[in-house]
Amino acid sequence: MLSIGRVIADLQVTSRQFLRSRVGVFFSLIFPIVIMLIFGAIFSGGNGAVTAYVQNNDNTNGIPTQTSAAFVSALNSTGVVQLAPVSPGTNFTKFLVSHSSSDGIVIPAGFEVRFRAGEPVNISVYGSPASQTSAIVSGVATQVVNQFNLYRAGGSAIIKIASLTLMSTGAKYIDFLIPGLVGFSILTAPMFSLVNISSQYKRDKLFKQLSLTPLTRGEWLLSKVIWYIIITIAAFILMTLVGEDAFGAHISLSLYILPFLVVGPFLFVSLGMLVGTASNSPESAAIVGQLITFPMMFLSGTFFPISIMPTWLQTVAHVFPLFYVVEGLTNVLTYGNVGPAMIDLAITLIIAVAVFAAAVRLFKWRED
């Protein structure tokens, strides 16, 4: 019969062991904050414009012609690119190489005369096929060229693009990073700990010694689940406070967050136990745990949305249970979209129950 007293007693032992381990405290509570500060600083600062070089060779006595100057101004006004001028006559290719850049635009001499006469004129756009910034510069240049061609033809734009935000406050990268890092904490803290504990306890016959005490397997597992729920809630509070104070994050707090902070640790405590008890040694358990954890960590939308991944990789991401935890948290915290979040929660719970059942089946106090 389940004894709450024994569960609390084992929970106290677990908490003391955790607090004595500086490594455990760091990776469970501090490391996610460090990642948030790094990624938040990288992606939340500045105006986000891509830097490119521009050489305007269409000038009279060193003064750019009116049309070429208007073209450069139109490029800058998009807010997507930030152009740095290069003196006319400079070898543009060598200049880009010497500045370790592949992105640039060259306006040829006679640009204004040809444009006003309706004659074809080529704008040279430099870039690298392997660079995302080159694709951005090329896209912006194409957009401005189309606008100039439309103006020269005397036409008017019928279809336009209006830039809208999904939230009244404007969703930022940090608003999507927080749910991902909460999922990261839900995964790593119990997985790394339980894989190590279960495999070592099995090797050192500590489970056999525990079997001689009144503590049952279910009580031991329950105390571990409760402990990592506590750690997850603490990590969530820390990340929320740091995200709001340091980067002005806007997240939607609600009671629908709590089920994910409970079911998530339950899932990964069970998975850690399963890997640890199914392995023959702590070394093999660590390898298997890392093979499971690291792909899940990077392919479940923890740091970047899976929408930027190739289609086949997005399909792979849906195999990982962490994907549904992160997606559910994003739906609740960022969008306040409860319906889809509950679907993610249901899928997570089904996976958690299945993994827990497998872990309990393999988890034995005594070896046969």
N, C-alpha and C positions, 0 to 999 in steps of 0.2 A: 504494500500500500504506500502511496506517495506520502512522504513526510516533508512538509514545508520547512521544518526546523533543520533537517539534514541538507536540504537544498540551500538554505541561507548560510549554513555552516560552510558548505563547499564553495559557495559564492564568495564568502569572506576570504577563504584561502586563495581563490582565483584572483581576487582583486589585489591581495597583498603580493602575489607573485607578479602580477602585471605591473604594479607600481614600482616594484624593485627592479624591473627591467627597463632601463633607459631606452634601449632600442625599441621595445614594444610601444612605449609611450610616444617616442618620436614618430614612428611610422604610422601609428594609429591616429594621433591628434595633431602633431606638428607638421609632418611631411605634406599632408594635403593643403595646409595653409601656405607652406612654402611654394608649392606648385601654383596655387591661386595667385600669390603675389607676383610670381615670375610671369605666368601667362597673362594675368590681368594687366601688368605693366607693359607687356609687349603689344597686346591687342587693344587695350583701352586708351592708350595715350595717342596724342597727335591727331591730325585730321584724316589720316588713313590714305592720303594721296600717294600715288606712285610717281617716283621721280624719273624723269626722262630728259634727254638733252634735245635741244632744237637749234638748228642752224638756218638762219634766214638769209639766203643769198640774193633775195630780190630787194635791192636797195639802190638808192640814188645818193651818191656822195656819202655813203655810210649810214644814211637814214632809211629805214625800212619803208617800202611803199605802203600806201593806205590799206590795200587789200591784203597784203601779206601780214601786216601788223594785226588786222582784224582777224585773220585766220589763227594766228598765235593766241590772240586774246580769247577767241572762242574755245580753243583747246584748254586754256587755263581756267576758263569760267565753268567748266564741267565739274570742277572740284575733285575729279577722279585722278587726274595727272597734275603734277607740278613740274613745269618746264624750266630747265636751266639753260640759258643761252650759250651758244658757241660762236666764236667770231667767224664771220664770213671768210672764205678762203682757207680755213683750217682743214687739214685732211681729217674728215669726219670719222672714217673707220679707225684710223690710228688713235684719234682722240678717245673713242669709246673703249678701245683696248687698254689705253694707258690709264683710264679711269675705272677699269674693271666693270664695265657696263655693256649691255647689249641693246639697250632701249634708246631709240632716238628718232627724230623726224628732221628731214631736210627739205626746205622750200627752195626750189630752183630759181635761178635768175629768169626774169621775164614772166614771172607768175602772174602779176597783175595785168600785163598787156594781153597775154593769152586768155586769161579769165574773162576780161571785158570783151575780147573779140570772139569769144565762144569757141576758142581753139583748145584741143586737148592739152593738158599739162599734168605731169606726173609729180606727185608728192612721194618722196622716198621715206619709207618707214622701216627702221632697222629693229631687229629683234632676234630672239633665239626660240626655236620650236620647243625647247625644253623648259622655257621660262613662263610662269604664269603672268608675271608683270608685263612681258612682251605682248601677250594676248590682250591684256587690258589696254595697253598703249595703242595697239593696232585697232581694237574695237572703238576706242574714243576717236581716233583719227578718221576711221570710216564714218562714224556718226557725223562728225563736223564736215567732212567732205560731202556727204549726202545733203546736209543743210545748205551748203554753198551751191551745190548743183541745183537744188530746188529753187533757191533764190534767183540764180542766173537764168533759170528757165521761166521765171515769172509765175511759178506755181505756189501753192500753199499746202501746208501739211494737214491732212485729214485725220490720220491716226496719230495720236500722241501718247506718250507714257507719263503717267502721274506716279510719282514716288510716294508710297504710303507706308506707314508703320502699323504694325499689328497691335501695339499698345499705345495708350495715350501718352505715356511717359517716354516711349521709344525704347524698344528692346535692344540691349547691348550684348556684346560678347560675354561679359561677366554674368549676365542673367542666364545664359545657357551653360556657362562653365560650372556654376555652383551645383546644379543637379548632377552633372557628370562627376564632379569631385565627391559628392555625397555617395554616389554609386561606387566610385573608386574606393572610398573608405569602407563601405559595406562589403566590398569584395576582399580587399587585401588584409584587413585586420583579422577577421576570423580564419580566412583560408591559410595564411602563412602560419598563424599560431597553432591552429588545430592540426594541420598536417604535421607540424613538428612535434607537438605534444603527444598525439595519438601514436605516431610511429616510435617515439622514444619510450613512451610508457609500455608499449608492446614489447620492444626490445629488452627493456630493463625489468620486465615482469612486474611493473608497478600496478598494472591492472589486476594481476593476480593478488597482490597485496590488498588492493582496494576491495576485492571480492570478499575478504575476511572481515570487512567492516560492515556496519548496518547500511551503508550507502549503497543504493541500487544503481544499475546502469542508467535507467531513466532519469533518476535524480541528478546524476553526474552530468548527463547531457543537458538537462534542463537548466542547470546552473550556468553552463557555458553559454547557452542561448541567451539567457537573461543578461549575463555580463556583457555580451557583445551588442545586445540591444542598447544597454546603458552607454557603452562606448560610442555607438553609432549616433545616438541622440546628442551626446556631448559634442561629437565632431560636427554634427549638423548645426548646432547652435553656434559653435566657434566660426564655422565657415560663413554662416549667415551674417554674423556680426562683423567679421572682417570684410566680407564682400560689400556690405552696406556702407561701412565707415570708410574703407579705403578707396572704393571704386564707385560708390553710389548705386549699387545694384538695386534693382526693383524686382522683388519676388512676391508671389501671392501666398501668404501663409494661411493654412487651413488645417482642419483636423484630418483631412484626407491624406496628409503627408505621413501621419503616424503608422498606418498599415504597412507602408513601404519600409519604414524604419524598424518594423517588427518582423515582417516576412522575409526581408532581405537578409538580415543576420541569421535567421532560422535556416534559410537556404544554404548559405555559405559555411555556417558551422557544420551542417550536415555533410556538405560536399568535402570540407576539410577532414572530417572524421572518416568519410568513406575512402578518400585517397590515402590517409595515414594508416588505417587499419587493413586496407587491401594490399599495401606494399610490404615487401619483405624486409626492408631496412629503412632507417631514416634517410640515407643517401638517395635511394630509389624513390622514396616518398617525396623528397624535395624536388627531384627532377620532374616527376609526374605533376606535382603541384605547380611548378613553374610553366610546364608545357600547357597546362590548362589555364593558368591565371594570366600570363602575359598576352597571348592572343586576345583573350576576352577583354583585357584591360584597354587595349588599343583599338579594337574593332567593334566596340559596343557603343560608340558615341560619347565616350568619357571625356575626351579632350576636344574632339572635333565632330561635327555632325556627320552621320554616315551618308548623307545626301551628296557629299563631295567625293565619295568613293565610287569606283567602278561598279556597274550593276551586279556583276557576279560576286563582288566582295560584300555588297549590301545584302545579298541573299545569305551569304555565310554569317553575317552579323546577326541575322534573325535566329540562328541556331543557338547563340549564346544566351543563357538566362540573364546575364547582366544587362543585355540590351533592353529587356522589358522593364527592369528596375530603373534604368536611366531614362528611358522613354516615358515611363509612368511619372517619375519625379519631374521631368521637364513639362509634361502636360499639366501637372498640378501647380508647380512653382512658377513657371514662366507664363503659361497660357491661361491658367485657372480652368482648364478643360477637364472636368471630372469624369465624364463618360468614357472616353478612350483610356484614361488612367485606370479606371476600374477593370477594363479588359486586360490591360498590362498586369495589374495586380492579380487577377484571376489566373493568368498564365503562369506568373511567378509562383503563386501558391501551389498550383498543380505540380510544377517542377520540384518545388521544395518538398512536398509530401512524398513524391516518388524517390527523391534522393535520400530523404530521411529514412524511409522504409528500407532502402538498400543499405544505408549505413548501420541501422539497428540490426539488420540481419547478419551483417559481417562483424559487428562490434561484439566482442566477447570478453568477459572478465578473465576467463581462463582459456588457454590454448588447448586444443584437442591433443 
